[in-house]
Amino acid sequence: MANPLADCVSSLRASNHLLANSISILDSAVNDFPRLTKVLQTKKHFELLPSSDLSAAQTRLLSSLIPEFNTLLARVETHLDRLERREQALIARCELLEGRLSTNGEDGQAMTRSSAGGAGRKSLAGEGDGSREALRLKAVRAKKERLGYAVERLSLQAQQRERQLRMSVAAQ
């Protein structure tokens, strides 16, 4: 009888040894759980969305962006119109100033010619009458020049107003 009990005891010891080995294996596996949880944790790098959600998000985005684009475009158009009107005004002013410069050059040449002719007349006529006549002639020429500038300025202003009126009608 000792023999069957000895076999039973040896089988029990083998089972105990097997359980101890299993426990040590499980213990080493359980110690690695925190690392395994990180390794086995699923990460969604690319999340798939239904196309209906995507199209709804696109329409919401468009509905919020379109009014902003329209206001920005309107601001740009008004700024461009303002710059264009300013450019036209500067061009008109430049033309006015060029006209004044060109008339100054012509009048200056005419005055030098007339003063030379007036000196000849002065020597022919009496000194008192000739100097009065020369002063009156100079005053009349200066008045003519001022009136010419005024007429030219008014005509250029009229042209500028016509341009502005055409621009405002075209803008509407």
Disulfide bonds with the S-S distance in Angstrom:
none
